Amino acid sequence: MAKSKQRQQPAPSSPEAPQLPIGIQLGYDPKGPSEPVDIASSKDGWSEFTLSDGTILRAKAVVLDVKKMLGQYTPDGDPVYEMQMTLVSQSRVPEHLKKKG
C-alpha cells in the first residue's frame, strides 16, 4: 500500500521580515542596523542526556557575540538581539561500547 504524501503549505510572510532563499522566514531584518552589547556576566550550564545504551551526552551553547538590532522589536515589545553562538558537546561512553584495539 502506498503512503499518501501531504503537501506542505508555505509559511505566511510579513512585509517587514525578509525571506531567506531556502524559505525560512526570520522575525527580524538581519541586515538592519545593530550595535554590539557587552556580556556583563554569564552562567554556564550543561544539558545532559542519558541514552538507553548507557551513553551520556552533554551539550551547552557558548555565546561568542551579542548585537542589539536597532529599531527592531518582538511582538511583545522586547528589543531583538542577534547572538553568535557555538555548541560544545561531550560524550561519556560505557567501556563495552568502545572499539577495541
ABEGO torsion letter per residue (X at the ends): XBBBBBBBBBBBBBAABBBBAAGBBBABBAABBBBBBBBABBBBBBBBBBBAAGBBBBBBBBBABBBBBBGBBBAAGBBBBBBBBBBBBBBBBBAAABBBX
